[in-house]
Amino acid sequence: MAAPQNPDRARLAARFRELRAATGLSGNRFAQRLDWVQSRVSKLETGVQIPTEADIAAWVEHTDAGADAATELATLLERARVEYSTWKDAYRKAGGAGGKQADIRQLERGAARIAGFQPAVIPGLLQTPAYARELLTLPCGPLAYAASEGDLDAMVAERIKRQEVLYQGGKQVQLMMGEAALHASVGTVGTLVGQLDRLAMVAGLSGVEVGIVPFATPVLPVSGFDLYDIDLVVVETLTGEQRLDEPQEVAHYVRFFDQLRDTAATGPDSVALIQRVAAQLRG
């Protein structure tokens, strides 16, 4: 997994490298001193992996860096754990809004498990082209953050390409959504009906679990989020996204997702619910 573009995280990784280099030891020799595998040292020094407090304590101890360095690293760690990008910045870094979807595609391809929750819309991995376009053209969508009509075309095309992951063997894809997502029309009724038909079909795929969290389930107001293995959480907000990879924070989202999944209608029950709502919309 590539290191995120977080200046504080990059500074933290650089400081780790500087302290290790000051010992005169190579990365491999330093790993031996710590009784770690060399790849762990490499990941910390390149920012691919964010350190824990215990990692910092061990690093300071074995580099004889002292209390000031420990305080400095702890401060950088606190800042590095907050990685937030506005949609405008995210589109710019990815070379456009379509490029951002391509980046997500790469992230999904590299994960063995993808788990996501959306409170009131159909998750992107399950969207039809028509639903995706109507959703993206809403006033609070990408057009509000400097995206163009051409960007929307690219976003829809890349979002549909992302769905190849649903048919890959060895993947576990679990996508939960609030029951409101089955009723919230982002555009025409015909588009929503087509989307629900697609949803019912995908729910029958091997390796894919579609869950509907009932209206009656008490759920705290929460933004949509996606889990990649047990390493990363991406939380969407109205204006951007936040990436979390600190183990304790990720663990909170894993537990919350499992709680949602326990209350959700899945398998034949979810398909029956989806088809019932679609039939009501058809009148």
Secondary structure, DSSP 4 states (H G I P E B T S, - for coil): -PPP--HHHHHHHHHHHHHHHHTT--HHHHHHHHT--HHHHHHHHHTSSPPPHHHHHHHHHHHT--HHHHHHHHHHHHHHT-EEEEHHHHHHHTTSHHHHHHHHHHHHHT-SEEEEEESSS--GGG--HHHHHHHHTSTTSGGGGT--HHHHHHHHHHHHHHGGGGG-TT-EEEEEEEGGGGT--SS-HHHHHHHHHHHHHHTTSTTEEEEEE-TTS-------EEEETTTEEEEE-SSEEEEE--HHHHHHHHHHHHHHHHHSB-THHHHHHHHHHHHHHH-
